[in-house]
């Protein structure tokens, strides 16, 4: 989902595979803004896309949260989650919760050591 092949072309495409070898394009233009350095987590029967953004040519961090059951129909869960916009963070589903851990932001310029 999404990614960064070059600074001029962030992506918001979605692909799926059953074997890791043969890939099918699910959508070339998901409703969330193109981005890289985000996290995707399977949680409670849905996929959750969290934050991310870009680092070059200029920093752009996000803290939005989207979810989907099929990769085609997306639901905006939070336009602005309470954690600051960030890239290069970790996320996991554990004990019935989604967790966001650490990351980097450029407003303020900081490596985060927080857990949400």
Biopython code that builds the backbone (N, CA, C, O; Angstrom):
import numpy as np
from Bio.PDB.StructureBuilder import StructureBuilder

atoms = [
    (1, "UNK", "N", (0.844, -1.173, 0.000)),
    (1, "UNK", "CA", (0.000, 0.000, 0.000)),
    (1, "UNK", "C", (0.878, 1.221, 0.000)),
    (1, "UNK", "O", (1.711, 1.424, 0.883)),
    (2, "UNK", "N", (0.667, 2.029, -1.019)),
    (2, "UNK", "CA", (1.427, 3.267, -1.108)),
    (2, "UNK", "C", (2.916, 3.011, -1.214)),
    (2, "UNK", "O", (3.359, 1.891, -1.470)),
    (3, "UNK", "N", (3.665, 4.056, -1.013)),
    (3, "UNK", "CA", (5.107, 3.918, -1.052)),
    (3, "UNK", "C", (5.775, 5.073, -1.755)),
    (3, "UNK", "O", (5.140, 6.069, -2.099)),
    (4, "UNK", "N", (7.068, 4.921, -1.962)),
    (4, "UNK", "CA", (7.891, 6.020, -2.424)),
    (4, "UNK", "C", (8.893, 5.538, -3.458)),
    (4, "UNK", "O", (10.033, 5.231, -3.107)),
    (5, "UNK", "N", (8.501, 5.463, -4.724)),
    (5, "UNK", "CA", (9.487, 5.084, -5.732)),
    (5, "UNK", "C", (10.415, 6.243, -6.087)),
    (5, "UNK", "O", (11.535, 6.021, -6.545)),
    (6, "UNK", "N", (9.948, 7.498, -5.875)),
    (6, "UNK", "CA", (10.780, 8.680, -6.090)),
    (6, "UNK", "C", (10.122, 9.862, -5.389)),
    (6, "UNK", "O", (8.932, 9.814, -5.078)),
    (7, "UNK", "N", (10.878, 10.911, -5.142)),
    (7, "UNK", "CA", (10.355, 12.077, -4.424)),
    (7, "UNK", "C", (9.191, 12.725, -5.158)),
    (7, "UNK", "O", (8.348, 13.373, -4.537)),
    (8, "UNK", "N", (9.138, 12.558, -6.461)),
    (8, "UNK", "CA", (8.079, 13.174, -7.251)),
    (8, "UNK", "C", (6.830, 12.321, -7.352)),
    (8, "UNK", "O", (5.811, 12.782, -7.867)),
    (9, "UNK", "N", (6.885, 11.099, -6.877)),
    (9, "UNK", "CA", (5.747, 10.212, -7.120)),
    (9, "UNK", "C", (5.423, 9.301, -5.947)),
    (9, "UNK", "O", (5.607, 8.087, -6.032)),
    (10, "UNK", "N", (4.938, 9.883, -4.848)),
    (10, "UNK", "CA", (4.397, 9.060, -3.771)),
    (10, "UNK", "C", (3.188, 8.309, -4.298)),
    (10, "UNK", "O", (2.542, 8.760, -5.244)),
    (11, "UNK", "N", (2.878, 7.189, -3.709)),
    (11, "UNK", "CA", (1.783, 6.348, -4.189)),
    (11, "UNK", "C", (0.689, 6.184, -3.150)),
    (11, "UNK", "O", (0.921, 6.320, -1.949)),
    (12, "UNK", "N", (-0.516, 5.886, -3.641)),
    (12, "UNK", "CA", (-1.631, 5.476, -2.783)),
    (12, "UNK", "C", (-2.345, 4.293, -3.430)),
    (12, "UNK", "O", (-3.571, 4.187, -3.386)),
    (13, "UNK", "N", (-1.556, 3.412, -4.027)),
    (13, "UNK", "CA", (-2.093, 2.207, -4.645)),
    (13, "UNK", "C", (-2.166, 1.073, -3.622)),
    (13, "UNK", "O", (-1.517, 1.114, -2.576)),
    (14, "UNK", "N", (-2.971, 0.061, -3.951)),
    (14, "UNK", "CA", (-3.156, -1.092, -3.069)),
    (14, "UNK", "C", (-3.037, -2.360, -3.905)),
    (14, "UNK", "O", (-3.690, -2.495, -4.940)),
    (15, "UNK", "N", (-2.204, -3.283, -3.453)),
    (15, "UNK", "CA", (-1.981, -4.560, -4.122)),
    (15, "UNK", "C", (-2.243, -5.710, -3.149)),
    (15, "UNK", "O", (-2.158, -5.536, -1.934)),
    (16, "UNK", "N", (-2.563, -6.887, -3.696)),
    (16, "UNK", "CA", (-2.736, -8.071, -2.850)),
    (16, "UNK", "C", (-2.120, -9.288, -3.527)),
    (16, "UNK", "O", (-1.933, -9.324, -4.744)),
    (17, "UNK", "N", (-1.812, -10.279, -2.705)),
    (17, "UNK", "CA", (-1.251, -11.530, -3.209)),
    (17, "UNK", "C", (-1.656, -12.663, -2.286)),
    (17, "UNK", "O", (-1.877, -12.451, -1.094)),
    (18, "UNK", "N", (-1.751, -13.843, -2.822)),
    (18, "UNK", "CA", (-2.019, -15.022, -2.016)),
    (18, "UNK", "C", (-0.775, -15.853, -1.796)),
    (18, "UNK", "O", (-0.759, -16.746, -0.950)),
    (19, "UNK", "N", (0.289, -15.556, -2.572)),
    (19, "UNK", "CA", (1.487, -16.382, -2.493)),
    (19, "UNK", "C", (2.794, -15.584, -2.431)),
    (19, "UNK", "O", (3.866, -16.181, -2.337)),
    (20, "UNK", "N", (2.729, -14.262, -2.481)),
    (20, "UNK", "CA", (3.933, -13.445, -2.450)),
    (20, "UNK", "C", (4.624, -13.324, -3.785)),
    (20, "UNK", "O", (5.590, -12.574, -3.921)),
    (21, "UNK", "N", (4.133, -14.065, -4.788)),
    (21, "UNK", "CA", (4.756, -14.056, -6.115)),
    (21, "UNK", "C", (3.873, -13.363, -7.147)),
    (21, "UNK", "O", (4.355, -12.514, -7.896)),
    (22, "UNK", "N", (2.611, -13.705, -7.196)),
    (22, "UNK", "CA", (1.669, -13.123, -8.165)),
    (22, "UNK", "C", (0.851, -12.030, -7.474)),
    (22, "UNK", "O", (0.134, -12.307, -6.512)),
    (23, "UNK", "N", (0.955, -10.794, -7.959)),
    (23, "UNK", "CA", (0.294, -9.646, -7.321)),
    (23, "UNK", "C", (-0.809, -9.099, -8.206)),
    (23, "UNK", "O", (-0.682, -9.072, -9.430)),
    (24, "UNK", "N", (-1.904, -8.659, -7.572)),
    (24, "UNK", "CA", (-3.059, -8.083, -8.271)),
    (24, "UNK", "C", (-3.281, -6.676, -7.747)),
    (24, "UNK", "O", (-3.335, -6.458, -6.537)),
    (25, "UNK", "N", (-3.409, -5.722, -8.657)),
    (25, "UNK", "CA", (-3.708, -4.350, -8.280)),
    (25, "UNK", "C", (-5.168, -4.267, -7.847)),
    (25, "UNK", "O", (-6.065, -4.562, -8.637)),
    (26, "UNK", "N", (-5.413, -3.871, -6.608)),
    (26, "UNK", "CA", (-6.768, -3.741, -6.072)),
    (26, "UNK", "C", (-7.326, -2.369, -6.411)),
    (26, "UNK", "O", (-8.465, -2.253, -6.864)),
    (27, "UNK", "N", (-6.529, -1.330, -6.193)),
    (27, "UNK", "CA", (-6.904, 0.018, -6.605)),
    (27, "UNK", "C", (-5.631, 0.830, -6.835)),
    (27, "UNK", "O", (-4.666, 0.712, -6.081)),
    (28, "UNK", "N", (-5.640, 1.640, -7.864)),
    (28, "UNK", "CA", (-4.491, 2.496, -8.180)),
    (28, "UNK", "C", (-4.569, 3.825, -7.457)),
    (28, "UNK", "O", (-3.594, 4.576, -7.432)),
    (29, "UNK", "N", (-5.745, 4.132, -6.856)),
    (29, "UNK", "CA", (-5.941, 5.456, -6.264)),
    (29, "UNK", "C", (-6.871, 5.377, -5.060)),
    (29, "UNK", "O", (-8.043, 5.744, -5.151)),
    (30, "UNK", "N", (-6.350, 4.896, -3.928)),
    (30, "UNK", "CA", (-7.138, 4.834, -2.689)),
    (30, "UNK", "C", (-7.446, 6.260, -2.229)),
    (30, "UNK", "O", (-6.750, 7.188, -2.640)),
    (31, "UNK", "N", (-8.464, 6.464, -1.389)),
    (31, "UNK", "CA", (-8.856, 7.816, -0.991)),
    (31, "UNK", "C", (-7.899, 8.514, -0.029)),
    (31, "UNK", "O", (-8.008, 9.726, 0.160)),
    (32, "UNK", "N", (-6.976, 7.796, 0.576)),
    (32, "UNK", "CA", (-6.001, 8.439, 1.459)),
    (32, "UNK", "C", (-4.877, 9.048, 0.625)),
    (32, "UNK", "O", (-4.552, 8.565, -0.460)),
    (33, "UNK", "N", (-4.290, 10.125, 1.161)),
    (33, "UNK", "CA", (-3.240, 10.848, 0.443)),
    (33, "UNK", "C", (-2.036, 9.945, 0.180)),
    (33, "UNK", "O", (-1.673, 9.136, 1.034)),
    (34, "UNK", "N", (-1.417, 10.075, -0.987)),
    (34, "UNK", "CA", (-0.203, 9.303, -1.265)),
    (34, "UNK", "C", (0.840, 9.523, -0.173)),
    (34, "UNK", "O", (0.985, 10.629, 0.346)),
    (35, "UNK", "N", (1.574, 8.438, 0.175)),
    (35, "UNK", "CA", (2.516, 8.518, 1.283)),
    (35, "UNK", "C", (3.496, 7.364, 1.280)),
    (35, "UNK", "O", (3.315, 6.367, 0.580)),
    (36, "UNK", "N", (4.534, 7.522, 2.076)),
    (36, "UNK", "CA", (5.498, 6.468, 2.381)),
    (36, "UNK", "C", (5.704, 6.483, 3.898)),
    (36, "UNK", "O", (5.143, 7.328, 4.595)),
    (37, "UNK", "N", (6.493, 5.566, 4.393)),
    (37, "UNK", "CA", (6.871, 5.520, 5.811)),
    (37, "UNK", "C", (5.672, 5.422, 6.750)),
    (37, "UNK", "O", (5.731, 5.906, 7.881)),
    (38, "UNK", "N", (4.596, 4.806, 6.300)),
    (38, "UNK", "CA", (3.399, 4.583, 7.098)),
    (38, "UNK", "C", (3.430, 3.160, 7.644)),
    (38, "UNK", "O", (4.369, 2.406, 7.391)),
    (39, "UNK", "N", (2.403, 2.810, 8.387)),
    (39, "UNK", "CA", (2.269, 1.448, 8.881)),
    (39, "UNK", "C", (0.911, 0.894, 8.473)),
    (39, "UNK", "O", (-0.072, 1.629, 8.379)),
    (40, "UNK", "N", (0.874, -0.399, 8.236)),
    (40, "UNK", "CA", (-0.353, -1.111, 7.936)),
    (40, "UNK", "C", (-0.450, -2.265, 8.926)),
    (40, "UNK", "O", (0.480, -3.061, 9.055)),
    (41, "UNK", "N", (-1.587, -2.354, 9.626)),
    (41, "UNK", "CA", (-1.752, -3.364, 10.672)),
    (41, "UNK", "C", (-3.093, -4.065, 10.493)),
    (41, "UNK", "O", (-4.117, -3.411, 10.296)),
    (42, "UNK", "N", (-3.088, -5.399, 10.559)),
    (42, "UNK", "CA", (-4.325, -6.172, 10.578)),
    (42, "UNK", "C", (-4.842, -6.178, 12.017)),
    (42, "UNK", "O", (-4.121, -6.533, 12.949)),
    (43, "UNK", "N", (-6.116, -5.773, 12.180)),
    (43, "UNK", "CA", (-6.683, -5.655, 13.524)),
    (43, "UNK", "C", (-8.199, -5.823, 13.451)),
    (43, "UNK", "O", (-8.858, -5.121, 12.683)),
    (44, "UNK", "N", (-8.751, -6.725, 14.223)),
    (44, "UNK", "CA", (-10.202, -6.915, 14.350)),
    (44, "UNK", "C", (-10.887, -7.086, 12.988)),
    (44, "UNK", "O", (-11.952, -6.516, 12.749)),
    (45, "UNK", "N", (-10.276, -7.867, 12.107)),
    (45, "UNK", "CA", (-10.890, -8.164, 10.819)),
    (45, "UNK", "C", (-10.758, -7.069, 9.773)),
    (45, "UNK", "O", (-11.367, -7.162, 8.707)),
    (46, "UNK", "N", (-9.975, -6.032, 10.053)),
    (46, "UNK", "CA", (-9.768, -4.936, 9.108)),
    (46, "UNK", "C", (-8.273, -4.670, 8.979)),
    (46, "UNK", "O", (-7.483, -5.092, 9.825)),
    (47, "UNK", "N", (-7.895, -3.975, 7.926)),
    (47, "UNK", "CA", (-6.546, -3.450, 7.779)),
    (47, "UNK", "C", (-6.580, -1.977, 8.134)),
    (47, "UNK", "O", (-7.455, -1.246, 7.671)),
    (48, "UNK", "N", (-5.635, -1.536, 8.952)),
    (48, "UNK", "CA", (-5.551, -0.133, 9.364)),
    (48, "UNK", "C", (-4.279, 0.483, 8.802)),
    (48, "UNK", "O", (-3.184, -0.045, 8.994)),
    (49, "UNK", "N", (-4.434, 1.600, 8.111)),
    (49, "UNK", "CA", (-3.315, 2.376, 7.601)),
    (49, "UNK", "C", (-3.132, 3.582, 8.522)),
    (49, "UNK", "O", (-4.072, 4.342, 8.757)),
    (50, "UNK", "N", (-1.917, 3.747, 9.040)),
    (50, "UNK", "CA", (-1.655, 4.771, 10.050)),
    (50, "UNK", "C", (-0.529, 5.701, 9.597)),
    (50, "UNK", "O", (0.531, 5.245, 9.168)),
    (51, "UNK", "N", (-0.772, 7.003, 9.697)),
    (51, "UNK", "CA", (0.261, 8.026, 9.527)),
    (51, "UNK", "C", (1.127, 7.890, 8.300)),
    (51, "UNK", "O", (0.670, 7.493, 7.228)),
    (52, "UNK", "N", (2.394, 8.229, 8.483)),
    (52, "UNK", "CA", (3.359, 8.211, 7.393)),
    (52, "UNK", "C", (3.490, 9.578, 6.757)),
    (52, "UNK", "O", (3.091, 10.583, 7.346)),
    (53, "UNK", "N", (4.037, 9.621, 5.579)),
    (53, "UNK", "CA", (4.217, 10.878, 4.867)),
    (53, "UNK", "C", (5.386, 10.787, 3.916)),
    (53, "UNK", "O", (5.442, 9.901, 3.064)),
    (54, "UNK", "N", (6.329, 11.719, 4.067)),
    (54, "UNK", "CA", (7.492, 11.758, 3.199)),
    (54, "UNK", "C", (8.615, 12.503, 3.896)),
    (54, "UNK", "O", (8.375, 13.278, 4.822)),
    (55, "UNK", "N", (9.824, 12.271, 3.454)),
    (55, "UNK", "CA", (10.980, 12.948, 4.024)),
    (55, "UNK", "C", (11.658, 13.870, 3.017)),
    (55, "UNK", "O", (12.185, 14.915, 3.400)),
    (56, "UNK", "N", (11.655, 13.501, 1.735)),
    (56, "UNK", "CA", (12.276, 14.333, 0.705)),
    (56, "UNK", "C", (11.273, 14.591, -0.409)),
    (56, "UNK", "O", (10.464, 13.706, -0.684)),
    (57, "UNK", "N", (11.273, 15.723, -1.055)),
    (57, "UNK", "CA", (12.239, 16.812, -0.899)),
    (57, "UNK", "C", (12.002, 17.654, 0.363)),
    (57, "UNK", "O", (12.868, 18.440, 0.743)),
    (58, "UNK", "N", (10.858, 17.503, 1.008)),
    (58, "UNK", "CA", (10.583, 18.200, 2.259)),
    (58, "UNK", "C", (9.769, 17.300, 3.159)),
    (58, "UNK", "O", (9.002, 16.464, 2.680)),
    (59, "UNK", "N", (9.928, 17.464, 4.457)),
    (59, "UNK", "CA", (9.213, 16.624, 5.410)),
    (59, "UNK", "C", (7.707, 16.868, 5.334)),
    (59, "UNK", "O", (7.249, 18.007, 5.243)),
    (60, "UNK", "N", (6.959, 15.785, 5.372)),
    (60, "UNK", "CA", (5.506, 15.833, 5.436)),
    (60, "UNK", "C", (5.064, 14.656, 6.299)),
    (60, "UNK", "O", (5.188, 13.502, 5.890)),
    (61, "UNK", "N", (4.550, 14.944, 7.486)),
    (61, "UNK", "CA", (4.087, 13.890, 8.374)),
    (61, "UNK", "C", (2.573, 13.889, 8.476)),
    (61, "UNK", "O", (1.933, 14.932, 8.344)),
    (62, "UNK", "N", (2.006, 12.722, 8.711)),
    (62, "UNK", "CA", (0.555, 12.580, 8.846)),
    (62, "UNK", "C", (0.238, 11.808, 10.119)),
    (62, "UNK", "O", (1.057, 11.038, 10.620)),
    (63, "UNK", "N", (-0.967, 12.029, 10.630)),
    (63, "UNK", "CA", (-1.446, 11.249, 11.771)),
    (63, "UNK", "C", (-2.898, 10.824, 11.553)),
    (63, "UNK", "O", (-3.673, 10.715, 12.504)),
    (64, "UNK", "N", (-3.250, 10.591, 10.307)),
    (64, "UNK", "CA", (-4.582, 10.097, 10.008)),
    (64, "UNK", "C", (-4.615, 8.575, 10.130)),
    (64, "UNK", "O", (-3.580, 7.909, 10.101)),
    (65, "UNK", "N", (-5.837, 8.040, 10.267)),
    (65, "UNK", "CA", (-6.030, 6.593, 10.393)),
    (65, "UNK", "C", (-7.172, 6.195, 9.468)),
    (65, "UNK", "O", (-8.266, 6.755, 9.543)),
    (66, "UNK", "N", (-6.912, 5.228, 8.599)),
    (66, "UNK", "CA", (-7.897, 4.691, 7.656)),
    (66, "UNK", "C", (-8.029, 3.192, 7.878)),
    (66, "UNK", "O", (-7.093, 2.544, 8.347)),
    (67, "UNK", "N", (-9.205, 2.633, 7.537)),
    (67, "UNK", "CA", (-9.352, 1.179, 7.627)),
    (67, "UNK", "C", (-10.137, 0.654, 6.427)),
    (67, "UNK", "O", (-10.876, 1.385, 5.768)),
    (68, "UNK", "N", (-9.950, -0.638, 6.170)),
    (68, "UNK", "CA", (-10.619, -1.307, 5.066)),
    (68, "UNK", "C", (-10.766, -2.791, 5.383)),
    (68, "UNK", "O", (-9.978, -3.353, 6.144)),
    (69, "UNK", "N", (-11.774, -3.417, 4.796)),
    (69, "UNK", "CA", (-11.902, -4.879, 4.860)),
    (69, "UNK", "C", (-11.371, -5.528, 3.593)),
    (69, "UNK", "O", (-10.962, -6.688, 3.610)),
    (70, "UNK", "N", (-11.378, -4.773, 2.481)),
    (70, "UNK", "CA", (-11.060, -5.362, 1.181)),
    (70, "UNK", "C", (-10.016, -4.610, 0.366)),
    (70, "UNK", "O", (-9.666, -5.058, -0.726)),
    (71, "UNK", "N", (-9.508, -3.485, 0.856)),
    (71, "UNK", "CA", (-8.523, -2.702, 0.113)),
    (71, "UNK", "C", (-9.131, -1.767, -0.912)),
    (71, "UNK", "O", (-8.425, -0.946, -1.496)),
    (72, "UNK", "N", (-10.440, -1.879, -1.140)),
    (72, "UNK", "CA", (-11.129, -1.025, -2.118)),
    (72, "UNK", "C", (-11.930, 0.058, -1.404)),
    (72, "UNK", "O", (-11.758, 1.245, -1.682)),
    (73, "UNK", "N", (-12.808, -0.348, -0.482)),
    (73, "UNK", "CA", (-13.648, 0.590, 0.268)),
    (73, "UNK", "C", (-12.909, 0.983, 1.551)),
    (73, "UNK", "O", (-12.690, 0.146, 2.426)),
    (74, "UNK", "N", (-12.530, 2.246, 1.656)),
    (74, "UNK", "CA", (-11.776, 2.753, 2.802)),
    (74, "UNK", "C", (-12.639, 3.661, 3.655)),
    (74, "UNK", "O", (-13.484, 4.394, 3.141)),
    (75, "UNK", "N", (-12.422, 3.607, 4.958)),
    (75, "UNK", "CA", (-13.150, 4.445, 5.915)),
    (75, "UNK", "C", (-12.137, 5.277, 6.706)),
    (75, "UNK", "O", (-11.180, 4.738, 7.261)),
    (76, "UNK", "N", (-12.354, 6.582, 6.750)),
    (76, "UNK", "CA", (-11.509, 7.456, 7.557)),
    (76, "UNK", "C", (-11.915, 7.306, 9.011)),
    (76, "UNK", "O", (-13.019, 7.699, 9.388)),
    (77, "UNK", "N", (-11.040, 6.745, 9.829)),
    (77, "UNK", "CA", (-11.329, 6.533, 11.246)),
    (77, "UNK", "C", (-10.973, 7.767, 12.078)),
    (77, "UNK", "O", (-11.689, 8.117, 13.016)),
    (78, "UNK", "N", (-9.875, 8.413, 11.730)),
    (78, "UNK", "CA", (-9.441, 9.618, 12.452)),
    (78, "UNK", "C", (-8.669, 10.509, 11.484)),
    (78, "UNK", "O", (-7.644, 10.105, 10.936)),
    (79, "UNK", "N", (-9.167, 11.709, 11.282)),
    (79, "UNK", "CA", (-8.467, 12.652, 10.414)),
    (79, "UNK", "C", (-7.174, 13.131, 11.073)),
    (79, "UNK", "O", (-6.181, 13.409, 10.401)),
    (80, "UNK", "N", (-7.210, 13.220, 12.407)),
    (80, "UNK", "CA", (-6.048, 13.682, 13.146)),
    (80, "UNK", "C", (-6.015, 12.952, 14.499)),
    (80, "UNK", "O", (-6.630, 13.400, 15.466)),
    (81, "UNK", "N", (-5.293, 11.829, 14.554)),
    (81, "UNK", "CA", (-5.172, 11.071, 15.799)),
    (81, "UNK", "C", (-4.431, 11.916, 16.835)),
    (81, "UNK", "O", (-3.759, 12.876, 16.457)),
    (82, "UNK", "N", (-4.530, 11.595, 18.124)),
    (82, "UNK", "CA", (-3.897, 12.428, 19.146)),
    (82, "UNK", "C", (-2.365, 12.396, 19.147)),
    (82, "UNK", "O", (-1.733, 13.285, 19.718)),
    (83, "UNK", "N", (-1.767, 11.387, 18.518)),
    (83, "UNK", "CA", (-0.302, 11.385, 18.414)),
    (83, "UNK", "C", (0.114, 12.332, 17.290)),
    (83, "UNK", "O", (-0.584, 12.467, 16.286)),
    (84, "UNK", "N", (1.263, 12.984, 17.476)),
    (84, "UNK", "CA", (1.737, 13.953, 16.488)),
    (84, "UNK", "C", (2.043, 13.268, 15.160)),
    (84, "UNK", "O", (2.438, 12.102, 15.146)),
    (85, "UNK", "N", (1.866, 13.980, 14.037)),
    (85, "UNK", "CA", (2.220, 13.408, 12.737)),
    (85, "UNK", "C", (3.656, 12.886, 12.757)),
    (85, "UNK", "O", (4.545, 13.494, 13.353)),
    (86, "UNK", "N", (3.866, 11.728, 12.082)),
    (86, "UNK", "CA", (5.190, 11.111, 12.135)),
    (86, "UNK", "C", (5.426, 10.141, 11.006)),
    (86, "UNK", "O", (4.494, 9.660, 10.361)),
    (87, "UNK", "N", (6.701, 9.865, 10.782)),
    (87, "UNK", "CA", (7.164, 8.839, 9.858)),
    (87, "UNK", "C", (8.114, 7.935, 10.638)),
    (87, "UNK", "O", (8.463, 8.237, 11.779)),
    (88, "UNK", "N", (8.533, 6.832, 10.028)),
    (88, "UNK", "CA", (9.518, 5.920, 10.620)),
    (88, "UNK", "C", (9.133, 5.459, 12.021)),
    (88, "UNK", "O", (9.961, 5.483, 12.931)),
    (89, "UNK", "N", (7.889, 5.041, 12.198)),
    (89, "UNK", "CA", (7.412, 4.548, 13.481)),
    (89, "UNK", "C", (7.005, 3.092, 13.334)),
    (89, "UNK", "O", (7.004, 2.548, 12.230)),
    (90, "UNK", "N", (6.664, 2.474, 14.431)),
    (90, "UNK", "CA", (6.173, 1.094, 14.424)),
    (90, "UNK", "C", (4.724, 1.083, 14.872)),
    (90, "UNK", "O", (4.282, 1.969, 15.604)),
    (91, "UNK", "N", (3.990, 0.075, 14.429)),
    (91, "UNK", "CA", (2.609, -0.116, 14.856)),
    (91, "UNK", "C", (2.333, -1.616, 14.912)),
    (91, "UNK", "O", (2.892, -2.395, 14.140)),
    (92, "UNK", "N", (1.457, -2.005, 15.847)),
    (92, "UNK", "CA", (1.136, -3.416, 16.026)),
    (92, "UNK", "C", (-0.268, -3.532, 16.611)),
    (92, "UNK", "O", (-0.759, -2.608, 17.259)),
    (93, "UNK", "N", (-0.902, -4.665, 16.378)),
    (93, "UNK", "CA", (-2.153, -5.005, 17.037)),
    (93, "UNK", "C", (-1.818, -6.005, 18.132)),
    (93, "UNK", "O", (-1.219, -7.048, 17.868)),
    (94, "UNK", "N", (-2.212, -5.682, 19.378)),
    (94, "UNK", "CA", (-1.913, -6.570, 20.494)),
    (94, "UNK", "C", (-2.964, -6.389, 21.583)),
    (94, "UNK", "O", (-3.304, -5.264, 21.950)),
    (95, "UNK", "N", (-3.481, -7.520, 22.101)),
    (95, "UNK", "CA", (-4.445, -7.527, 23.200)),
    (95, "UNK", "C", (-5.661, -6.651, 22.927)),
    (95, "UNK", "O", (-6.170, -5.984, 23.829)),
    (96, "UNK", "N", (-6.126, -6.656, 21.674)),
    (96, "UNK", "CA", (-7.340, -5.941, 21.314)),
    (96, "UNK", "C", (-7.159, -4.466, 21.024)),
    (96, "UNK", "O", (-8.147, -3.754, 20.844)),
    (97, "UNK", "N", (-5.925, -3.984, 20.971)),
    (97, "UNK", "CA", (-5.657, -2.575, 20.712)),
    (97, "UNK", "C", (-4.687, -2.411, 19.554)),
    (97, "UNK", "O", (-3.887, -3.301, 19.266)),
    (98, "UNK", "N", (-4.768, -1.264, 18.896)),
    (98, "UNK", "CA", (-3.732, -0.836, 17.963)),
    (98, "UNK", "C", (-2.733, 0.003, 18.749)),
    (98, "UNK", "O", (-3.123, 0.832, 19.571)),
    (99, "UNK", "N", (-1.458, -0.212, 18.499)),
    (99, "UNK", "CA", (-0.393, 0.503, 19.198)),
    (99, "UNK", "C", (0.473, 1.260, 18.195)),
    (99, "UNK", "O", (0.800, 0.729, 17.134)),
    (100, "UNK", "N", (0.843, 2.484, 18.522)),
    (100, "UNK", "CA", (1.788, 3.282, 17.741)),
    (100, "UNK", "C", (2.983, 3.553, 18.633)),
    (100, "UNK", "O", (2.830, 4.008, 19.767)),
    (101, "UNK", "N", (4.173, 3.275, 18.124)),
    (101, "UNK", "CA", (5.388, 3.384, 18.938)),
    (101, "UNK", "C", (6.452, 4.212, 18.225)),
    (101, "UNK", "O", (6.833, 3.915, 17.093)),
    (102, "UNK", "N", (6.920, 5.244, 18.899)),
    (102, "UNK", "CA", (8.049, 6.029, 18.423)),
    (102, "UNK", "C", (7.841, 6.699, 17.090)),
    (102, "UNK", "O", (6.716, 7.022, 16.709)),
    (103, "UNK", "N", (8.935, 6.906, 16.382)),
    (103, "UNK", "CA", (8.904, 7.545, 15.084)),
    (103, "UNK", "C", (9.676, 8.852, 15.078)),
    (103, "UNK", "O", (10.362, 9.194, 16.042)),
    (104, "UNK", "N", (9.550, 9.572, 13.977)),
    (104, "UNK", "CA", (10.267, 10.828, 13.774)),
    (104, "UNK", "C", (9.304, 11.881, 13.261)),
    (104, "UNK", "O", (8.414, 11.593, 12.461)),
    (105, "UNK", "N", (9.495, 13.109, 13.734)),
    (105, "UNK", "CA", (8.740, 14.241, 13.185)),
    (105, "UNK", "C", (9.698, 15.399, 12.947)),
    (105, "UNK", "O", (10.806, 15.439, 13.482)),
    (106, "UNK", "N", (9.245, 16.327, 12.141)),
    (106, "UNK", "CA", (10.040, 17.510, 11.845)),
    (106, "UNK", "C", (9.311, 18.756, 12.301)),
    (106, "UNK", "O", (9.615, 19.850, 11.825)),
    (107, "UNK", "N", (8.385, 18.628, 13.181)),
    (107, "UNK", "CA", (7.643, 19.768, 13.708)),
    (107, "UNK", "C", (6.988, 19.390, 15.014)),
    (107, "UNK", "O", (5.766, 19.248, 15.053)),
    (108, "UNK", "N", (7.743, 19.219, 16.094)),
    (108, "UNK", "CA", (9.161, 19.556, 16.261)),
    (108, "UNK", "C", (10.086, 18.474, 15.686)),
    (108, "UNK", "O", (9.688, 17.320, 15.528)),
    (109, "UNK", "N", (11.314, 18.866, 15.382)),
    (109, "UNK", "CA", (12.327, 17.943, 14.884)),
    (109, "UNK", "C", (12.720, 17.028, 16.036)),
    (109, "UNK", "O", (13.421, 17.438, 16.961)),
    (110, "UNK", "N", (12.253, 15.765, 15.966)),
    (110, "UNK", "CA", (12.442, 14.903, 17.128)),
    (110, "UNK", "C", (12.244, 13.429, 16.775)),
    (110, "UNK", "O", (11.397, 13.077, 15.954)),
    (111, "UNK", "N", (13.045, 12.580, 17.416)),
    (111, "UNK", "CA", (12.796, 11.137, 17.431)),
    (111, "UNK", "C", (11.955, 10.856, 18.664)),
    (111, "UNK", "O", (12.369, 11.140, 19.788)),
    (112, "UNK", "N", (10.776, 10.299, 18.447)),
    (112, "UNK", "CA", (9.845, 10.063, 19.545)),
    (112, "UNK", "C", (10.129, 8.745, 20.241)),
    (112, "UNK", "O", (10.544, 7.775, 19.608)),
    (113, "UNK", "N", (9.903, 8.714, 21.546)),
    (113, "UNK", "CA", (10.029, 7.502, 22.352)),
    (113, "UNK", "C", (8.701, 7.219, 23.047)),
    (113, "UNK", "O", (8.667, 6.619, 24.121)),
    (114, "UNK", "N", (7.603, 7.657, 22.422)),
    (114, "UNK", "CA", (6.282, 7.528, 23.036)),
    (114, "UNK", "C", (5.571, 6.260, 22.587)),
    (114, "UNK", "O", (5.938, 5.637, 21.591)),
    (115, "UNK", "N", (4.544, 5.895, 23.346)),
    (115, "UNK", "CA", (3.726, 4.719, 23.030)),
    (115, "UNK", "C", (2.259, 5.132, 23.154)),
    (115, "UNK", "O", (1.837, 5.671, 24.177)),
    (116, "UNK", "N", (1.498, 4.873, 22.105)),
    (116, "UNK", "CA", (0.057, 5.203, 22.080)),
    (116, "UNK", "C", (-0.745, 3.935, 21.867)),
    (116, "UNK", "O", (-1.974, 3.983, 21.814)),
]
sb = StructureBuilder()
sb.init_structure("model")
sb.init_model(0)
sb.init_chain("A")
sb.init_seg("    ")
for serial, (resi, resn, name, xyz) in enumerate(atoms, 1):
    if name == "N":
        sb.init_residue(resn, " ", resi, " ")
    sb.init_atom(name, np.array(xyz, "f"), 0.0, 1.0, " ", f" {name:<3s}", serial, name[0])
structure = sb.get_structure()
